[in-house]
Amino acid sequence: MTRLFSPRNPRETVLFGGPDPNRDSLSDLLETDMPKEQPTISAGSGFGVSARDTEPTHLHTVRVWFSPNGLQIMEDIKRNGLNDVVFDAIALRELSGQHQAHGITKEAFLVDLAVLKAGIPRVLGKYGITQFVPLSSDDPIILQQPAEDLGSKRALCYQYLHSKYLQEYAKRCNLAKVLGYEIHNVLKDWYEGRLEDICNRFRNLGYC
């Protein structure tokens, strides 16, 4: 069992990864009812169809700032003609919504995009390049964690990201099951790769 970090007592542990301590596995989450919140990808959306058919490859994570403009992030991506290279988006609004550094307005929030390598320049050309390296000591998501030392901030950040990715992956799987379609393997690999990377980062801090 993977263990979690508590900022007030590094030895205090809780279950790692799920919204409910009694339901910490992906298989448990996949058995939940269909989420009330509309996921960013749905059957028949057409996001990335040509790329999926012609480029069997893996997806890269690109973190960008998104300023609300009346559209959901995937709607904005489609409007900007990026839906052939962006497969999914994970909004990190909870932690980045009030950040105002780097000239970003407080309404903007960070989003992790699952992008084909060939499409990265197009995505950055539209949404811009962040002035920090994701998960570095300058990442707003790390800096805003309620802890004093950087190691503790990192641990809390990884804890949050793991839970967020696990929940979003479960939503996609639930929707696919209800509507009777298969999530593309390249997107499955992206989610599983992200979850593994976050777990490894947490483990490298020595908390599990």
Secondary structure, 3 states (H helix, E strand, C coil): CCECCCCCCCCCCCECCCCECCECCHHHHHCCCCCCCCCCCCCCCCCCHHHHHHCCCCEEEEEEEECCCCCCHHHHHHHCCCCCCEEEEEECHHHHCCCCHHHCCCCCEEEEEEEEHHHHHHHHHHHCCCCCCCCCCCCHHHHCCCCCCHHHHHHHHHHHHHHHHHHHHHHHHHHHHHHCCCCCHHHHHHHHHHHHHHHHHHHHCCCC
